[in-house]
């Protein structure tokens, strides 16, 4: 296939409607603009917030304050004390936490340091607080950071 043989898919291109070319065309005289008025004039189209010269509502209301960060990471949180329900020496992953109903959604999991861990566990999660990491290691376990399926660490948008 050569570049001169390429053509757009059937039905994807429509002919431009030529208005103002006589009444026989069906789009003559007023050319689909109605009779007189602001919208019949050239340059008469106003933006979506135009309210006929009245101060638009978006200008009457106070500005929305703050900032929404689209890259914010929202974690499901599990405390170290909650991990005590797993057997000693077992491996705790986000999947096992979901199965144990400690986390609900498919968001990344972060382990926080509240509570005590009586035995050693290998904990794999997307994030750990410093106190959680130290408590897991003090109990003789390991805290390992895992990457999510997309490989970007733990980026997840709020639901």
C-alpha positions in Angstrom: 0.0 0.0 0.0 1.2 3.5 -0.9 0.4 6.8 0.5 -1.6 7.8 -2.6 -3.8 4.8 -2.1 -4.9 5.8 1.4 -8.5 7.2 1.9 -10.6 8.0 5.0 -13.2 5.4 6.1 -16.5 5.5 4.4 -18.9 8.0 6.1 -16.2 9.7 8.1 -16.0 12.8 5.8 -19.1 14.9 5.1 -19.3 17.7 2.6 -19.3 21.3 3.9 -22.7 22.8 3.9 -22.7 25.9 1.6 -25.3 28.4 2.8 -26.5 31.6 1.2 -26.4 30.2 -2.4 -30.0 30.8 -3.4 -33.4 29.6 -2.2 -33.2 26.5 -4.5 -30.5 25.2 -2.2 -32.8 25.1 0.8 -30.3 27.3 2.7 -30.8 30.7 1.0 -32.1 34.1 2.1 -31.4 33.9 5.9 -29.0 31.0 5.6 -30.3 29.2 8.6 -29.8 32.1 10.9 -33.5 33.1 11.4 -34.7 36.7 11.0 -32.6 39.5 12.5 -31.3 39.7 16.0 -27.9 39.3 17.6 -27.3 35.7 16.4 -28.2 36.6 12.8 -25.2 39.1 12.6 -21.7 38.2 11.8 -19.7 38.0 15.0 -22.9 37.7 17.0 -22.1 34.3 18.6 -21.3 34.7 22.3 -19.6 32.3 24.7 -21.5 29.9 26.9 -21.3 32.1 29.9 -22.7 35.2 28.2 -25.9 36.4 29.9 -27.0 39.3 27.7 -24.7 41.8 29.3 -25.7 40.9 32.8 -22.7 40.0 35.0 -22.4 36.2 34.4 -23.0 33.9 37.4 -19.4 32.7 37.2 -18.3 36.3 37.8 -20.9 36.9 40.5 -19.8 34.0 42.7 -16.6 34.1 44.8 -13.6 32.2 43.3 -13.3 28.6 44.2 -10.4 28.3 46.6 -7.6 25.8 46.9 -6.0 23.4 44.5 -6.8 19.8 43.3 -3.8 17.8 42.7 -4.6 15.3 39.9 -1.5 13.2 40.7 -2.3 12.7 44.4 -1.9 9.1 45.6 -4.7 7.8 47.8 -3.8 4.7 49.9 -5.8 2.1 51.7 -4.5 2.1 55.2 -3.6 -0.9 57.5 -2.1 -0.6 60.9 0.7 -2.9 62.2 -1.6 -4.1 65.0 -4.1 -5.4 62.5 -1.4 -7.6 61.0 -1.3 -9.7 64.2 -4.1 -11.9 62.9 -1.9 -13.4 60.3 0.1 -16.6 61.3 3.8 -16.2 62.3 6.2 -16.4 59.4 3.5 -15.9 56.8 3.6 -13.5 53.8 1.2 -10.6 53.8 0.4 -9.0 50.5 -2.3 -6.6 49.3 -4.2 -9.6 47.9 -4.1 -11.4 51.3 -5.2 -8.1 53.0 -8.2 -7.9 50.6 -9.1 -11.5 51.3 -8.9 -10.8 55.1 -11.2 -7.7 54.5 -8.7 -5.3 56.0 -8.7 -3.3 52.8 -11.7 -2.9 50.5 -10.9 -1.2 47.2 -8.2 -1.8 44.6 -6.1 1.2 45.8 -2.4 0.9 46.8 -1.9 -0.3 50.4 0.2 1.6 53.0 1.1 0.2 56.4 1.0 2.6 59.4 2.6 2.0 62.8 -0.3 2.0 65.3 -0.4 -1.2 67.4 2.2 -3.9 68.1 3.2 -7.0 66.1 3.9 -10.0 68.3 5.6 -12.2 65.7 7.6 -12.1 62.5 5.9 -11.5 59.1 7.0 -10.7 55.6 4.8 -7.7 54.7 4.6 -6.6 51.1 2.8 -3.3 50.5 3.0 -0.1 48.3 4.2 2.0 51.2 5.2 1.9 54.9 5.5 4.6 57.5 8.9 4.7 59.3 7.3 3.5 62.6 5.6 0.6 60.8 8.8 -0.5 59.1 10.7 -0.4 62.4 8.0 -2.4 64.3 7.9 -5.1 61.6 11.7 -5.4 61.6 11.9 -5.3 65.4 9.5 -8.3 65.4 12.0 -10.2 63.1 10.0 -9.7 59.9 10.6 -7.9 56.6 8.9 -4.9 55.1 9.1 -4.9 51.3 7.8 -2.2 49.0 6.0 -3.6 45.9 5.2 -1.8 42.6 1.6 -1.9 41.3 0.6 -3.4 37.9 1.3 -0.1 36.0 4.9 -0.1 37.4 4.7 3.6 38.5 5.0 2.9 42.2 1.5 3.5 43.6 -0.3 6.1 41.6 -4.0 5.9 42.0 -6.7 8.5 41.5 -9.4 9.1 44.1 -12.6 7.2 43.5 
